[in-house]
Amino acid sequence: MKPVLFLGAALAQGFTQATVTCPKDAIISTNNELLPILNQLVKTSVFRYYKANLHKECKFWREDQLCNLKDCTVYEAQEDEIPTEWKKEALSFVDYSPSQSFQFIKKCQDIDESDFCVLEDQSDIDGVYINLLKNQERYSGYAGESAARVWSSIYNENCFDVTSNPLTLQDTCLEKQTFFKLISGLHTSISLHICNEWLDRTTGNWVKNQDCYKYRVGNHPERIENLNFIWAVMVRAVSKLTPYLANHPFCNGSGDEAIVVKNVDKVIEAVNSCPTTFDETILFANEYETLKNDFKMQFRNISEIMDCVGCEKCRLWGKIQITGLGTALKVFPKYYKLTRAELVALMNAFHRLSESIQIVQDFQSMEKRKIIDHSENKVLDEEQFIKHMQFDGFVRGYTWYAGFVALLYGIYVVIKKGIQMERLHAKGERSEEAKIRLQEQQPKKKLGKKKHKTE
């Protein structure tokens, strides 16, 4: 029996909880294998171009204008970049049915009942091809009321009133838990890319913003868990797709089909080497058919809310990742149809999530280094303090000793001077006495002489 890594069997009031049971090191090791492959795959011409109309009107509320900041702008691909075959074909489908039939269809089709998203119309004359490598998802400065309204509408109006509160989640059916965790995981991934490439406007450099990471993700362990959850769903979806990806007729004329096939084969090998990460069979049992339709409708609403995002670049990556996630959910039933645009969105969304797993590791490593550096600095400060105190003690001791010696010397000088003064005083007294005696003797001698003369 294969280990099921993500949809655990923990029960709460009759509901199975969508919980992470996969060891953290297993997620990291699998992702370490996948990320370098996906890095190469999304650089190929097959997967780096995406056609979208970024100027549709928001159908839910009035969105006055797109963000006019430079970093919000999307740069269209040049005409000569696009393979000729893509310009001729409005849409391409991979059509797989239970009878193992495999067909490549080249025509536009309306929304299928299996679709979880309102897809971009590849025949739309207002749609443009965009080179995703030249329009990376990162900090754009888009924030405020417009951004808050988008996420508020997604969570408050399209997530079945489910919140991140554990008590609320455990009393919610698996399907609704899954929906919330997928949206939360996607939101976490978007936040991580913003924090990972943050524009420092004082220097003009793109930096990793640790404060942004802590505020948006790091201080919320459940968001990292939800990121792991959506990553698991994507791994399972790609795993189910791998037999068909191996035979997919990637667009001729792109020039790098061999590289695409090589890297797709590596992705297939990587996801198949991973244990089952998501058991989709326990979702949407027959009695939950109505819930399944609600699930799709809510997801389609979210895909259309992307037209209400005020930042052009954010709108682009929102569309791609919602479409990619919707494609992953779409492949779980036995019957599905995929457009080239869906495959591009799927692989780019998978790549975004894989990057996000790595970004979490990077930020956590930075935080550990910061703690270690702080600890080392603290030890260093203590050593410096001890040395300072030792030196200070020496100085204090030397000063005391010098002062004491100076005091003794002063006493010595005073005593010596006193002795000298005493000696001088005594000598002076003796001189005075001698002088007096001399004076006393002199008159007597004179009187004697006078008396002698008189006689």
ZALUMDO-847219 format. One record per residue (C-alpha): x, y, z. Coordinates in Angstrom, 3 decimals. Example, Ala and Ser with C-alpha at 12.3 -4.5 7.8 and 13.67 -1.06 7.14 Angstrom:
2
+----------+----------+----------+
|        u |        v |        w |
+----------+----------+----------+
|   12.300 |   -4.500 |    7.800 |
|   13.670 |   -1.060 |    7.140 |
+----------+----------+----------+
//
This chain:
455
+----------+----------+----------+
|        u |        v |        w |
+----------+----------+----------+
|    0.000 |    0.000 |    0.000 |
|    1.443 |    3.332 |   -1.043 |
|    1.799 |    5.982 |    1.652 |
|   -0.626 |    8.856 |    1.212 |
|    1.364 |   11.910 |    2.074 |
|   -1.132 |   14.717 |    2.308 |
|   -4.754 |   13.785 |    2.809 |
|   -4.487 |   12.298 |    6.236 |
|   -7.012 |   10.116 |    7.994 |
|   -7.448 |   12.393 |   10.994 |
|  -11.128 |   12.660 |   11.834 |
|  -12.965 |   15.529 |   13.491 |
|  -16.707 |   15.199 |   14.103 |
|  -17.069 |   12.837 |   11.168 |
|  -15.011 |   14.932 |    8.740 |
|  -11.705 |   13.857 |    7.248 |
|   -9.143 |   16.636 |    7.582 |
|   -6.991 |   17.752 |    4.681 |
|   -3.765 |   17.730 |    6.642 |
|   -0.078 |   17.472 |    5.865 |
|    1.330 |   14.126 |    6.944 |
|    4.324 |   14.146 |    4.625 |
|    7.670 |   14.639 |    6.373 |
|    9.188 |   18.003 |    5.657 |
|   12.428 |   16.479 |    4.421 |
|   10.508 |   14.389 |    1.834 |
|    8.902 |   17.520 |    0.407 |
|   12.248 |   19.289 |    0.259 |
|   14.133 |   16.380 |   -1.306 |
|   11.498 |   15.843 |   -4.015 |
|   11.317 |   19.540 |   -4.737 |
|   15.102 |   19.811 |   -4.901 |
|   14.959 |   17.299 |   -7.742 |
|   12.051 |   19.007 |   -9.524 |
|   13.017 |   22.676 |   -9.351 |
|   16.145 |   22.582 |  -11.580 |
|   14.166 |   20.672 |  -14.235 |
|   11.243 |   23.096 |  -14.125 |
|   13.681 |   26.015 |  -14.270 |
|   14.871 |   24.736 |  -17.630 |
|   11.429 |   23.752 |  -18.903 |
|    9.781 |   27.159 |  -18.420 |
|   12.624 |   28.803 |  -20.354 |
|   11.755 |   26.926 |  -23.537 |
|    9.671 |   28.665 |  -26.196 |
|    6.865 |   26.125 |  -25.705 |
|    6.320 |   27.159 |  -22.083 |
|    7.572 |   30.733 |  -21.850 |
|    4.875 |   32.304 |  -24.042 |
|    1.328 |   32.774 |  -22.831 |
|   -1.518 |   34.478 |  -24.685 |
|   -3.950 |   36.553 |  -22.641 |
|   -6.219 |   39.566 |  -22.790 |
|   -5.190 |   41.740 |  -19.845 |
|   -7.705 |   44.490 |  -20.556 |
|  -11.029 |   42.799 |  -19.883 |
|  -13.465 |   44.730 |  -17.748 |
|  -14.085 |   43.615 |  -14.184 |
|  -17.585 |   42.153 |  -14.047 |
|  -17.914 |   42.318 |  -10.263 |
|  -17.153 |   45.954 |   -9.467 |
|  -15.879 |   49.108 |  -11.121 |
|  -12.100 |   49.064 |  -11.388 |
|  -11.201 |   52.518 |  -12.664 |
|   -7.744 |   51.888 |  -14.080 |
|   -4.696 |   49.696 |  -14.006 |
|   -1.739 |   50.530 |  -11.806 |
|    0.504 |   53.034 |  -13.599 |
|    3.684 |   52.067 |  -11.759 |
|    6.557 |   50.951 |  -13.970 |
|    6.844 |   47.569 |  -12.242 |
|    3.158 |   46.829 |  -12.890 |
|    3.626 |   47.006 |  -16.660 |
|    3.586 |   43.899 |  -18.857 |
|    5.740 |   43.914 |  -21.980 |
|    4.291 |   42.086 |  -24.966 |
|    6.343 |   39.620 |  -26.996 |
|    7.675 |   40.793 |  -30.335 |
|    5.896 |   39.488 |  -33.421 |
|    8.979 |   37.645 |  -34.661 |
|    9.323 |   35.767 |  -31.354 |
|    6.126 |   33.767 |  -31.844 |
|    6.294 |   30.504 |  -33.843 |
|    4.305 |   30.722 |  -37.066 |
|    2.338 |   27.583 |  -36.235 |
|    0.905 |   29.244 |  -33.138 |
|   -0.397 |   32.159 |  -35.159 |
|   -2.217 |   29.798 |  -37.491 |
|   -3.846 |   27.747 |  -34.796 |
|   -6.463 |   29.377 |  -32.619 |
|   -6.383 |   26.553 |  -30.132 |
|   -4.933 |   23.056 |  -29.681 |
|   -6.414 |   20.296 |  -27.537 |
|   -5.163 |   17.089 |  -26.042 |
|   -8.308 |   14.950 |  -25.912 |
|   -8.143 |   11.794 |  -23.784 |
|  -11.061 |    9.474 |  -23.069 |
|  -11.413 |    6.224 |  -21.090 |
|  -11.133 |    4.252 |  -24.333 |
|   -7.454 |    5.292 |  -24.453 |
|   -8.086 |    7.312 |  -27.614 |
|   -5.701 |   10.154 |  -28.176 |
|   -6.510 |   13.049 |  -30.481 |
|   -4.989 |   16.400 |  -31.290 |
|   -7.763 |   18.927 |  -32.001 |
|   -7.194 |   22.333 |  -33.557 |
|  -10.274 |   24.421 |  -32.936 |
|  -11.854 |   26.721 |  -30.359 |
|  -14.309 |   25.257 |  -27.941 |
|  -16.630 |   26.798 |  -25.376 |
|  -16.260 |   26.200 |  -21.658 |
|  -16.612 |   22.529 |  -20.934 |
|  -18.459 |   21.317 |  -17.859 |
|  -15.167 |   19.833 |  -16.659 |
|  -13.479 |   23.258 |  -16.638 |
|  -12.671 |   24.782 |  -13.283 |
|  -11.694 |   28.101 |  -14.879 |
|  -12.965 |   30.548 |  -17.434 |
|  -10.121 |   30.095 |  -19.888 |
|   -8.459 |   32.708 |  -22.041 |
|   -9.895 |   32.717 |  -25.546 |
|   -6.878 |   32.053 |  -27.752 |
|   -8.735 |   33.469 |  -30.779 |
|   -9.429 |   36.788 |  -29.003 |
|   -8.064 |   39.593 |  -31.202 |
|   -7.384 |   41.612 |  -28.021 |
|   -5.213 |   38.845 |  -26.618 |
|   -1.448 |   39.209 |  -26.888 |
|    1.469 |   36.810 |  -26.512 |
|    3.619 |   37.556 |  -23.483 |
|    7.150 |   36.383 |  -22.818 |
|    6.912 |   35.288 |  -19.198 |
|   10.676 |   35.394 |  -18.695 |
|   10.606 |   39.138 |  -19.351 |
|    7.654 |   39.688 |  -17.013 |
|    8.641 |   37.899 |  -13.827 |
|    6.297 |   37.722 |  -10.854 |
|    7.731 |   39.931 |   -8.116 |
|    7.071 |   43.064 |   -6.066 |
|    5.348 |   45.710 |   -8.164 |
|    4.164 |   48.206 |   -5.553 |
|    0.521 |   47.240 |   -6.131 |
|   -1.319 |   47.451 |   -2.805 |
|   -4.033 |   49.353 |   -1.010 |
|   -7.800 |   49.212 |   -1.443 |
|   -7.762 |   47.598 |   -4.890 |
|   -5.595 |   44.642 |   -3.839 |
|   -7.478 |   44.237 |   -0.547 |
|  -10.809 |   44.135 |   -2.399 |
|   -9.611 |   41.318 |   -4.654 |
|   -8.494 |   39.041 |   -1.801 |
|  -11.524 |   39.975 |    0.302 |
|  -13.843 |   38.934 |   -2.527 |
|  -11.964 |   35.649 |   -2.979 |
|  -11.957 |   34.658 |    0.697 |
|  -15.228 |   36.154 |    1.904 |
|  -17.441 |   35.415 |   -1.090 |
|  -15.917 |   32.365 |   -2.784 |
|  -14.396 |   30.137 |   -0.093 |
|  -17.592 |   28.623 |    1.382 |
|  -17.204 |   30.823 |    4.506 |
|  -14.196 |   28.738 |    5.553 |
|  -11.436 |   30.489 |    7.495 |
|   -7.958 |   29.579 |    8.660 |
|   -9.290 |   29.078 |   12.179 |
|   -8.482 |   25.433 |   13.059 |
|  -11.797 |   25.043 |   14.898 |
|  -13.681 |   26.159 |   11.783 |
|  -11.653 |   23.935 |    9.489 |
|  -12.096 |   20.776 |   11.531 |
|  -15.881 |   21.185 |   11.405 |
|  -15.852 |   21.581 |    7.617 |
|  -16.172 |   18.850 |    5.014 |
|  -13.059 |   17.714 |    3.157 |
|  -14.049 |   19.348 |   -0.135 |
|  -14.439 |   22.792 |    1.435 |
|  -11.225 |   22.357 |    3.422 |
|   -9.454 |   21.435 |    0.208 |
|  -10.820 |   24.483 |   -1.608 |
|   -9.695 |   26.856 |    1.141 |
|   -6.258 |   25.273 |    1.469 |
|   -5.683 |   25.491 |   -2.280 |
|   -6.550 |   29.194 |   -2.393 |
|   -4.555 |   29.933 |    0.753 |
|   -1.581 |   27.976 |   -0.619 |
|   -1.731 |   29.915 |   -3.886 |
|   -1.940 |   33.208 |   -1.975 |
|    1.090 |   32.150 |    0.077 |
|    3.063 |   31.362 |   -3.076 |
|    2.262 |   34.770 |   -4.572 |
|    3.298 |   36.500 |   -1.325 |
|    6.582 |   34.576 |   -1.257 |
|    7.520 |   35.730 |   -4.753 |
|    6.773 |   39.320 |   -3.798 |
|    8.949 |   39.101 |   -0.674 |
|   11.700 |   37.213 |   -2.480 |
|   12.109 |   39.933 |   -5.111 |
|   11.368 |   43.167 |   -3.317 |
|   12.472 |   46.480 |   -4.789 |
|   14.542 |   48.526 |   -2.374 |
|   13.650 |   51.986 |   -3.645 |
|   16.534 |   53.598 |   -1.763 |
|   19.160 |   51.558 |   -3.642 |
|   17.209 |   50.431 |   -6.717 |
|   18.229 |   46.820 |   -6.042 |
|   15.984 |   43.743 |   -5.879 |
|   16.411 |   42.134 |   -2.467 |
|   14.955 |   39.446 |   -0.221 |
|   12.696 |   41.228 |    2.273 |
|   12.751 |   39.271 |    5.550 |
|   10.252 |   41.561 |    7.262 |
|    7.837 |   41.000 |    4.376 |
|    8.333 |   37.238 |    4.679 |
|    7.713 |   37.224 |    8.428 |
|    4.601 |   39.375 |    8.167 |
|    3.003 |   37.565 |    5.225 |
|    4.172 |   33.972 |    5.691 |
|    6.774 |   33.208 |    8.340 |
|    4.603 |   34.095 |   11.319 |
|    1.761 |   31.924 |    9.969 |
|    2.759 |   28.208 |    9.970 |
|   -0.633 |   27.216 |    8.569 |
|    0.124 |   29.170 |    5.388 |
|    3.305 |   27.166 |    4.827 |
|    1.273 |   23.999 |    5.433 |
|   -1.237 |   25.140 |    2.797 |
|    1.615 |   25.830 |    0.377 |
|    2.795 |   22.253 |    0.892 |
|   -0.770 |   21.091 |    0.311 |
|   -1.217 |   22.823 |   -3.058 |
|    2.249 |   21.605 |   -4.092 |
|    1.076 |   18.055 |   -3.329 |
|   -2.036 |   18.487 |   -5.448 |
|    0.081 |   19.763 |   -8.332 |
|    2.532 |   16.843 |   -8.043 |
|   -0.361 |   14.395 |   -8.141 |
|   -1.951 |   16.117 |  -11.147 |
|    1.280 |   16.127 |  -13.137 |
|    1.831 |   12.525 |  -12.140 |
|   -1.563 |   11.612 |  -13.623 |
|   -0.702 |   13.570 |  -16.768 |
|    2.711 |   12.084 |  -17.366 |
|    1.600 |    9.221 |  -19.655 |
|   -0.037 |   11.778 |  -21.929 |
|    2.709 |   14.380 |  -21.686 |
|    5.105 |   11.708 |  -22.899 |
|    3.089 |   11.494 |  -26.140 |
|    2.004 |   15.104 |  -26.416 |
|    2.652 |   16.627 |  -29.866 |
|    4.302 |   19.812 |  -28.694 |
|    3.963 |   22.638 |  -31.169 |
|    6.167 |   22.247 |  -34.225 |
|    8.172 |   25.278 |  -35.202 |
|    9.202 |   26.322 |  -31.707 |
|   12.782 |   25.229 |  -32.369 |
|   13.443 |   23.564 |  -29.032 |
|   11.094 |   20.577 |  -29.027 |
|   13.988 |   18.234 |  -28.190 |
|   14.826 |   20.223 |  -25.049 |
|   11.145 |   20.278 |  -24.082 |
|   10.776 |   16.522 |  -24.461 |
|   13.979 |   15.889 |  -22.524 |
|   12.872 |   18.035 |  -19.573 |
|    9.286 |   16.777 |  -19.646 |
|   10.671 |   13.240 |  -19.387 |
|   12.703 |   14.335 |  -16.347 |
|    9.601 |   15.825 |  -14.740 |
|    7.764 |   12.562 |  -15.378 |
|   10.554 |   10.600 |  -13.736 |
|   10.686 |   12.921 |  -10.725 |
|    6.957 |   12.973 |   -9.960 |
|    6.645 |    9.218 |  -10.485 |
|    9.471 |    8.564 |   -8.045 |
|    7.458 |   10.379 |   -5.380 |
|    4.832 |    8.461 |   -3.347 |
|    1.184 |    9.340 |   -3.918 |
|    0.739 |   12.846 |   -2.581 |
|   -2.988 |   13.330 |   -2.996 |
|   -5.843 |   10.839 |   -3.007 |
|   -8.381 |   12.559 |   -5.239 |
|  -10.755 |    9.580 |   -5.149 |
|  -12.073 |   10.539 |   -1.710 |
|  -13.211 |   13.914 |   -3.021 |
|  -16.713 |   14.467 |   -4.415 |
|  -18.428 |   11.178 |   -3.651 |
|  -21.752 |   10.652 |   -5.460 |
|  -23.710 |   12.273 |   -2.665 |
|  -21.600 |   15.406 |   -3.059 |
|  -22.361 |   16.037 |   -6.732 |
|  -24.011 |   19.363 |   -5.908 |
|  -21.001 |   20.383 |   -3.856 |
|  -18.751 |   19.483 |   -6.779 |
|  -20.663 |   21.864 |   -9.042 |
|  -20.482 |   24.592 |   -6.392 |
|  -16.744 |   23.939 |   -6.114 |
|  -16.335 |   24.542 |   -9.850 |
|  -18.539 |   27.625 |   -9.887 |
|  -16.632 |   29.233 |   -7.028 |
|  -13.354 |   28.474 |   -8.753 |
|  -14.603 |   29.944 |  -12.029 |
|  -15.621 |   33.083 |  -10.164 |
|  -12.100 |   33.415 |   -8.800 |
|  -10.644 |   33.010 |  -12.301 |
|  -12.827 |   35.915 |  -13.439 |
|  -11.925 |   38.016 |  -10.394 |
|   -8.417 |   38.095 |  -11.855 |
|   -9.802 |   40.610 |  -14.380 |
|  -10.378 |   42.932 |  -11.413 |
|   -6.724 |   43.005 |  -10.330 |
|   -5.458 |   46.559 |  -10.755 |
|   -1.839 |   45.641 |  -11.515 |
|   -1.234 |   44.383 |  -15.053 |
|    1.617 |   42.066 |  -14.105 |
|   -0.254 |   40.781 |  -11.052 |
|   -3.283 |   40.181 |  -13.253 |
|   -1.156 |   38.169 |  -15.698 |
|    0.344 |   35.882 |  -13.057 |
|   -2.969 |   35.583 |  -11.260 |
|   -4.579 |   34.315 |  -14.462 |
|   -1.744 |   31.895 |  -15.162 |
|   -1.661 |   30.374 |  -11.686 |
|   -5.421 |   30.116 |  -11.249 |
|   -5.619 |   28.490 |  -14.680 |
|   -2.766 |   26.155 |  -13.773 |
|   -4.448 |   25.120 |  -10.550 |
|   -7.791 |   24.723 |  -12.316 |
|   -6.068 |   22.515 |  -14.884 |
|   -4.618 |   20.352 |  -12.111 |
|   -8.106 |   19.838 |  -10.646 |
|   -9.494 |   19.176 |  -14.099 |
|   -7.248 |   16.184 |  -14.780 |
|   -8.409 |   14.211 |  -11.745 |
|  -11.588 |   12.883 |  -13.393 |
|  -11.222 |   10.154 |  -16.007 |
|  -12.145 |   12.441 |  -18.859 |
|  -10.400 |   15.710 |  -19.642 |
|   -9.398 |   18.034 |  -22.447 |
|   -6.379 |   20.309 |  -22.283 |
|   -5.452 |   23.265 |  -24.433 |
|   -1.895 |   24.300 |  -25.096 |
|   -2.577 |   27.352 |  -22.919 |
|   -3.665 |   25.101 |  -20.051 |
|   -0.470 |   23.061 |  -20.311 |
|    1.608 |   26.249 |  -20.298 |
|   -0.320 |   27.535 |  -17.273 |
|   -0.010 |   24.166 |  -15.495 |
|    3.777 |   23.974 |  -15.858 |
|    4.334 |   27.617 |  -14.953 |
|    2.072 |   27.324 |  -11.902 |
|    3.931 |   24.138 |  -10.924 |
|    7.215 |   26.000 |  -11.327 |
|    5.949 |   28.903 |   -9.174 |
|    4.972 |   26.522 |   -6.390 |
|    8.257 |   24.661 |   -6.608 |
|   10.107 |   27.972 |   -6.349 |
|    7.982 |   28.909 |   -3.344 |
|    8.967 |   25.739 |   -1.486 |
|   12.606 |   26.723 |   -2.061 |
|   11.995 |   30.358 |   -1.099 |
|   10.635 |   29.242 |    2.277 |
|   13.837 |   27.257 |    2.844 |
|   15.944 |   30.262 |    1.854 |
|   14.177 |   32.618 |    4.232 |
|   14.285 |   30.098 |    7.068 |
|   18.022 |   29.623 |    6.490 |
|   18.512 |   33.392 |    6.537 |
|   16.643 |   33.580 |    9.820 |
|   18.805 |   30.806 |   11.316 |
|   21.973 |   32.567 |   10.167 |
|   20.670 |   35.778 |   11.673 |
|   20.102 |   34.030 |   15.009 |
|   23.566 |   32.432 |   14.861 |
|   25.159 |   35.756 |   13.931 |
|   23.330 |   37.404 |   16.785 |
|   24.526 |   34.667 |   19.143 |
|   28.118 |   35.014 |   17.925 |
|   27.939 |   38.761 |   18.291 |
|   26.591 |   38.281 |   21.795 |
|   29.493 |   35.973 |   22.670 |
|   31.890 |   38.408 |   21.062 |
|   30.373 |   41.253 |   23.022 |
|   30.782 |   39.260 |   26.229 |
|   34.436 |   38.576 |   25.408 |
|   34.987 |   42.213 |   24.611 |
|   33.247 |   43.137 |   27.837 |
|   35.465 |   40.778 |   29.841 |
|   38.565 |   42.147 |   28.160 |
|   37.324 |   45.636 |   28.788 |
|   36.688 |   44.863 |   32.425 |
|   40.095 |   43.233 |   32.735 |
|   41.753 |   46.241 |   31.194 |
|   39.587 |   48.556 |   33.226 |
|   40.526 |   46.624 |   36.356 |
|   44.172 |   46.920 |   35.431 |
|   43.816 |   50.626 |   34.860 |
|   41.921 |   51.043 |   38.095 |
|   44.537 |   48.976 |   39.956 |
|   47.398 |   50.856 |   38.400 |
|   45.741 |   54.161 |   39.150 |
|   45.171 |   53.169 |   42.775 |
|   48.767 |   51.995 |   43.110 |
|   50.126 |   55.134 |   41.508 |
|   47.942 |   57.263 |   43.727 |
|   49.081 |   55.423 |   46.806 |
|   52.741 |   55.828 |   45.801 |
|   52.130 |   59.488 |   45.081 |
|   50.537 |   59.845 |   48.499 |
|   53.499 |   58.189 |   50.206 |
|   55.844 |   60.364 |   48.238 |
|   53.879 |   63.434 |   49.260 |
|   54.013 |   62.412 |   52.887 |
|   57.721 |   61.783 |   52.499 |
|   58.248 |   65.211 |   50.973 |
|   56.236 |   66.889 |   53.715 |
|   58.109 |   65.012 |   56.452 |
|   61.443 |   65.740 |   54.816 |
|   60.602 |   69.387 |   54.475 |
|   59.412 |   69.451 |   58.048 |
|   62.657 |   67.944 |   59.222 |
|   64.580 |   70.442 |   57.165 |
|   62.579 |   73.292 |   58.594 |
|   63.092 |   71.924 |   62.082 |
|   66.770 |   71.726 |   61.489 |
|   66.887 |   75.246 |   60.093 |
|   64.824 |   76.480 |   62.989 |
|   67.074 |   74.754 |   65.489 |
|   70.140 |   76.110 |   63.750 |
|   68.623 |   79.544 |   63.792 |
|   67.994 |   79.332 |   67.483 |
|   71.538 |   78.272 |   68.109 |
|   72.817 |   81.186 |   66.021 |
|   70.672 |   83.611 |   67.946 |
|   71.924 |   82.297 |   71.253 |
|   75.520 |   82.592 |   70.084 |
|   74.900 |   86.122 |   68.924 |
|   73.384 |   87.076 |   72.246 |
|   76.269 |   85.559 |   74.089 |
|   78.651 |   87.424 |   71.853 |
|   76.859 |   90.673 |   72.474 |
|   76.878 |   90.069 |   76.178 |
|   80.576 |   89.500 |   76.169 |
|   81.570 |   92.533 |   74.098 |
|   80.487 |   95.369 |   76.518 |
|   82.343 |   93.812 |   79.366 |
|   85.566 |   93.890 |   77.451 |
|   85.080 |   97.578 |   76.583 |
|   84.337 |   98.606 |   80.150 |
|   87.398 |   96.829 |   81.309 |
|   89.609 |   98.668 |   78.945 |
|   88.149 |  102.070 |   79.833 |
|   88.675 |  101.349 |   83.474 |
|   92.296 |  100.495 |   82.860 |
|   92.907 |  103.695 |   81.024 |
|   91.361 |  105.812 |   83.767 |
|   93.565 |  104.319 |   86.265 |
+----------+----------+----------+
//
